[in-house]
Amino acid sequence: MLYNFSLVFILLTLFVIVAIDLIPQFYTWQSRIHIGRIQDPNLWSTKVLQQSLQWLKKTPTIKLTDTKRLIIIDILKGNYKRNAIQHWQQAALILGLTECFKKTKNRKCQKEIDAFLKSTFQNGDWRVQPKEIDGVILAYSVLNIDWINHQEYKRVYDRAYQLILDLVGTDGTVAYRNYTPEYRFVDTIGFICPFLVLYGLKFDKPEAINLSVKQITTFNENGLFPNTNIPCHTYNVTTKFPVGLFGWGRGLGWYAIGLMDAWRILPEENPNKKVLEKSVVAFAKMALQFQNDNGSWSWIVLDTTSRMDSSTTATLAWFFANAASLDSISSDCIFAKVKALHYLKSVTRRDGAIDFSQGDTKAIGVHSTEFDILPFTQGFCLRTINL
């Protein structure tokens, strides 16, 4: 009897382990049947919106690892997911849904964002305080919402600002993590620079705006390949040497988000507006060179044989949609945006989920080989559609 019970227990355990591995793979496989079949632009944008609403309500877990077998081990060790990764997924969805509400006044967008705020904050403060800088972009997405009283969320914004200040190094710029104080990652530009500008304007903190501009301009000095405006993954603040890949696709995306949102938020009379505008034009001219014929950008933009990355494409689509306001590059930017959206439509699953985004980077020079859904991509696509 005991033998039979043990055998049943072992078989059930093996079944659960195999199921945990196979069910996500089967779901991905069946989701890709008839991918790219949504041709009507209005139907496509509606599907993208519906998936965004659903994902804000229940955001899919973005894995820390690329492991597909024995996932249970990563889960038990706590290496399967991390809140910091989820924060920039949720932030992008809120940014996209906020842009959609501005354009269409769709009450579903407002309703789901309000529900998210209620579940994430309490009495004007975080329910769970972010410990890593990824949480700042989530605070930025809330600061973008135009129907809430931002004074009620002042503690949320103040804590995000303090999180940034705690990571300011001796060079006066912001580190990505407290355990890597000697490096300045391109990711950080996207995470903090838009927040710093908007926070500075709303709460009269000019020093926050100056920190944002310094973060960008200092990266321009040390993190861009000479005479090309191609960003590297990171650079060492002591040696000034670049470290990691030049031309990492989502690295371009992080830089584009930080630069574009900081620039467009700044009022015309701010002297930093022209400083950042020069970078916008220079970056646009560089990125245009590497757009593939089908409208995408690859995960290594310098290598046309590398896999196409939807997260890079969605963020650069947003960048070009805004850069089109500059007369000197307007027509090229509009064309690039249209091509990018056409590509994103071609990799949209039948349920409206945009596919083939690169997974989370593991470390300097260690990039994901997984290309799947990413709510971050969904949010920036929605944001661009509704600009």
C-alpha positions in Angstrom: 0.0 0.0 0.0 2.8 2.4 1.0 4.7 1.4 -2.2 1.7 2.2 -4.3 1.2 5.6 -2.6 4.9 6.5 -3.1 4.7 5.5 -6.8 1.6 7.6 -7.3 3.2 10.6 -5.6 6.3 10.3 -7.8 4.2 10.1 -10.9 2.1 13.1 -10.0 5.2 15.1 -9.2 6.8 14.2 -12.5 3.5 15.1 -14.3 3.4 18.5 -12.6 7.1 19.2 -13.4 6.5 18.3 -17.1 3.3 20.3 -17.3 5.0 23.4 -15.9 7.5 23.1 -18.7 5.2 22.1 -21.6 2.1 24.2 -21.0 3.8 27.6 -21.7 5.5 26.2 -24.8 2.2 24.7 -26.1 0.4 28.0 -25.4 3.0 30.0 -27.4 2.9 27.5 -30.2 -0.9 27.6 -30.6 -0.9 31.4 -30.1 1.2 31.9 -33.2 -1.2 30.1 -35.5 -2.5 32.7 -38.0 -0.1 35.3 -36.6 -0.1 38.6 -38.6 -3.5 37.9 -40.2 -5.2 41.1 -38.8 -5.0 43.4 -41.8 -7.5 46.1 -41.0 -5.8 48.9 -39.1 -8.8 49.8 -37.0 -9.4 46.1 -36.0 -5.7 45.8 -35.2 -5.5 48.9 -33.0 -8.7 47.6 -31.2 -7.1 44.2 -30.6 -3.8 45.8 -29.3 -5.9 47.9 -26.9 -7.9 44.9 -25.7 -4.8 43.0 -24.9 -3.3 46.0 -23.2 -6.4 46.4 -20.9 -6.2 42.7 -20.1 -2.5 42.7 -19.3 -2.7 45.7 -17.0 -5.4 43.8 -15.0 -3.2 40.7 -14.9 0.4 41.4 -16.2 2.1 38.3 -17.6 5.2 37.3 -15.7 8.4 38.1 -17.7 11.0 35.5 -16.8 14.4 36.2 -15.3 15.9 33.2 -17.2 15.7 31.7 -20.6 15.3 28.2 -19.1 12.6 26.0 -20.7 13.2 22.8 -18.9 12.8 22.1 -15.2 11.4 25.6 -14.6 10.2 24.4 -11.2 13.8 24.7 -10.0 14.0 28.4 -10.9 10.6 29.0 -9.3 11.7 27.3 -6.0 15.0 29.2 -6.0 13.2 32.5 -6.6 15.0 33.0 -9.9 11.9 32.9 -12.1 10.6 36.4 -11.7 11.3 39.8 -10.2 9.1 42.8 -9.4 11.6 45.2 -11.0 11.0 43.6 -14.4 7.2 43.8 -14.0 7.4 47.5 -13.1 8.5 48.5 -16.6 5.9 46.3 -18.2 3.1 47.9 -16.2 4.6 51.4 -16.8 4.5 50.9 -20.6 0.9 49.7 -20.4 -0.2 52.7 -18.4 1.6 55.1 -20.7 -0.1 53.4 -23.7 -3.6 53.4 -22.1 -3.2 57.0 -20.9 -2.4 58.1 -24.5 -5.4 56.1 -25.8 -7.7 57.8 -23.3 -6.4 61.3 -24.3 -7.2 60.5 -27.9 -10.4 58.5 -27.7 -11.8 59.1 -24.2 -12.3 55.4 -23.9 -13.6 54.9 -20.4 -12.3 51.4 -20.2 -8.7 52.8 -20.3 -9.5 55.1 -17.4 -11.3 52.3 -15.4 -8.5 49.8 -15.7 -5.8 52.4 -14.8 -7.8 53.6 -11.8 -8.2 49.9 -10.7 -4.4 49.5 -11.0 -3.7 52.6 -8.9 -6.0 51.3 -6.2 -4.3 48.0 -6.1 -0.7 49.4 -6.3 -1.0 52.5 -3.9 -2.7 53.2 -0.6 -3.2 56.5 1.0 -1.1 58.2 -1.7 1.9 55.9 -1.1 3.3 52.7 -2.5 1.8 49.5 -1.1 5.2 47.9 -1.8 8.0 50.4 -2.2 10.2 49.6 -5.2 13.8 49.0 -4.3 15.3 49.2 -7.7 15.4 52.0 -10.2 13.1 50.2 -12.6 10.2 51.4 -10.4 10.9 55.0 -11.4 9.4 54.6 -14.8 6.2 53.2 -13.1 6.1 56.4 -11.1 6.6 58.4 -14.3 3.6 56.6 -15.9 1.4 57.6 -13.0 2.7 61.2 -13.2 1.5 61.2 -16.8 -2.1 60.5 -15.9 -4.0 63.8 -16.4 -7.3 63.0 -14.5 -5.8 62.3 -11.0 -4.7 64.8 -8.3 -0.9 64.5 -8.3 -0.6 66.1 -4.9 -2.3 63.0 -3.5 0.5 60.9 -5.0 3.3 63.2 -3.9 4.8 60.6 -1.6 5.0 58.2 -4.5 6.9 60.7 -6.6 9.1 61.8 -3.7 10.2 58.3 -3.0 11.0 57.7 -6.6 13.1 60.8 -6.7 14.9 59.8 -3.5 15.6 56.4 -5.0 17.3 58.2 -7.8 19.3 60.5 -5.5 20.5 57.5 -3.5 22.2 56.2 -6.7 24.0 59.4 -7.7 27.7 58.7 -7.9 30.7 60.9 -7.4 30.5 61.9 -11.1 27.1 63.4 -10.5 25.2 60.8 -12.6 23.0 58.0 -11.6 23.9 54.3 -11.3 21.7 51.5 -12.4 22.1 49.4 -9.3 23.8 50.1 -6.0 26.0 47.0 -6.5 27.4 48.4 -9.8 28.3 51.9 -8.9 31.1 52.0 -11.4 28.8 51.6 -14.4 26.3 53.8 -16.2 23.8 51.8 -18.1 21.8 53.0 -21.1 18.7 51.5 -19.5 18.9 54.2 -16.8 18.2 56.9 -19.3 14.8 55.5 -20.1 14.0 54.6 -16.5 14.7 58.0 -14.9 15.2 60.9 -17.3 11.5 61.5 -18.3 10.5 61.2 -14.7 13.1 63.7 -13.5 11.9 66.3 -16.1 8.2 65.9 -15.4 8.7 65.8 -11.6 10.9 68.9 -11.8 8.3 70.8 -13.7 5.3 69.8 -11.6 6.9 70.3 -8.2 9.3 73.1 -9.0 12.5 71.1 -8.7 14.9 72.5 -11.4 17.7 70.4 -9.9 15.8 67.3 -11.0 15.6 68.6 -14.6 19.3 69.4 -14.5 20.1 65.8 -13.3 18.1 64.4 -16.2 20.0 66.5 -18.8 23.3 65.6 -17.2 22.5 61.9 -17.3 21.9 62.1 -21.0 24.7 64.5 -22.0 27.3 62.6 -19.9 26.2 59.4 -21.6 26.5 61.1 -24.9 30.1 61.9 -24.1 31.1 58.4 -22.9 28.5 55.9 -24.1 28.2 56.7 -27.8 30.5 55.2 -30.4 32.5 58.2 -31.7 30.9 60.0 -34.6 28.0 57.6 -34.9 25.6 58.2 -32.0 25.3 54.4 -31.5 24.9 53.7 -27.8 26.7 51.0 -25.9 25.1 49.0 -23.1 27.1 50.7 -20.4 30.4 52.5 -19.7 32.8 52.6 -16.7 32.7 56.0 -14.9 36.4 55.7 -14.0 38.0 54.5 -17.2 35.3 56.0 -19.5 35.6 52.7 -21.5 32.4 51.3 -23.0 31.4 47.9 -21.8 29.1 45.5 -23.6 27.4 45.7 -27.0 27.2 48.7 -29.2 24.0 48.7 -31.1 21.9 46.5 -28.7 18.4 47.1 -30.0 16.5 47.7 -26.8 19.5 49.8 -25.6 18.6 52.1 -28.5 15.0 51.9 -27.2 15.9 52.9 -23.7 18.0 55.8 -24.9 15.2 56.8 -27.3 12.5 56.8 -24.6 14.6 58.8 -22.1 15.8 61.3 -24.7 12.4 61.8 -26.5 10.2 62.1 -23.4 12.6 64.4 -21.7 12.9 66.6 -24.8 9.2 66.8 -25.6 8.2 67.5 -21.9 10.6 70.5 -21.6 9.0 73.9 -22.3 10.4 75.8 -25.2 11.9 78.5 -23.0 14.1 76.0 -21.1 17.7 76.3 -22.4 18.1 72.5 -22.2 15.4 72.1 -24.9 17.8 73.0 -27.7 20.6 70.9 -26.2 18.4 67.8 -26.2 16.9 68.6 -29.6 20.4 68.3 -31.2 20.6 64.8 -29.7 17.1 63.9 -31.0 18.1 64.8 -34.6 21.5 63.1 -34.4 20.0 59.9 -32.9 17.1 59.9 -35.5 19.6 60.1 -38.4 21.6 57.2 -36.9 18.6 54.9 -36.2 17.1 55.5 -39.6 20.1 53.8 -41.2 19.4 50.5 -39.4 15.7 50.1 -40.0 15.1 46.8 -41.9 13.2 46.8 -45.1 10.2 45.3 -43.4 10.1 48.1 -40.8 11.7 46.4 -37.9 15.0 46.8 -36.1 17.1 43.8 -35.1 18.2 43.0 -31.6 21.7 43.9 -32.7 20.9 46.8 -35.1 24.4 46.6 -36.7 23.8 43.0 -37.7 21.0 42.6 -40.3 21.2 38.8 -39.9 20.3 39.0 -36.2 16.7 38.4 -35.1 14.2 41.2 -35.4 13.0 42.6 -32.1 9.6 44.0 -31.5 10.5 45.8 -28.3 13.2 47.8 -30.2 10.7 48.5 -33.0 7.9 49.7 -30.8 10.1 52.1 -28.8 11.7 53.5 -31.9 8.3 53.9 -33.5 7.3 56.1 -30.5 10.5 58.1 -30.9 10.0 58.7 -34.6 6.3 59.6 -34.1 7.4 62.4 -31.9 10.6 63.4 -33.8 8.4 64.0 -36.8 7.5 67.3 -35.3 11.0 68.6 -36.3 10.8 70.0 -39.9 14.4 68.9 -40.8 13.7 65.2 -40.3 9.9 65.1 -40.4 9.2 63.1 -43.6 11.8 60.5 -42.9 10.5 60.1 -39.3 6.9 59.7 -40.5 7.9 57.0 -43.0 9.9 55.2 -40.4 7.0 55.2 -37.9 4.6 53.9 -40.5 6.9 51.1 -41.5 7.5 50.2 -37.9 3.8 49.9 -37.2 3.3 47.8 -40.3 5.9 45.4 -39.0 4.4 45.2 -35.5 1.0 44.4 -37.2 2.7 41.6 -39.0 3.8 39.9 -35.8 0.6 40.4 -33.9 -1.1 37.3 -32.7 -4.8 36.8 -33.3 -5.6 37.9 -29.7 -3.8 41.2 -30.3 -0.6 40.3 -28.5 2.5 41.6 -30.3 5.1 38.8 -30.5 8.9 38.4 -30.8 10.3 40.8 -28.3 13.6 39.9 -26.8 13.5 38.8 -23.1 15.2 40.4 -20.1 18.9 40.9 -20.2 20.8 38.9 -17.6 24.0 40.9 -17.3 26.5 43.0 -19.3 27.0 41.1 -22.5 24.5 38.4 -21.5 21.4 38.9 -23.6 18.2 36.8 -23.8 17.8 34.4 -26.6 14.0 34.2 -26.0 11.7 36.3 -28.3 8.1 36.3 -27.0 5.4 38.6 -25.8 6.4 41.6 -23.7 3.8 44.0 -22.2 6.4 46.7 -22.5 6.2 46.4 -26.3 2.4 46.3 -26.2 2.3 49.6 -24.3 4.6 51.5 -26.6 2.9 50.3 -29.7 -0.4 51.4 -28.2 1.2 54.7 -27.2 2.4 55.3 -30.8 -0.9 54.3 -32.4 -2.8 56.9 -30.3 -0.3 59.8 -30.5 
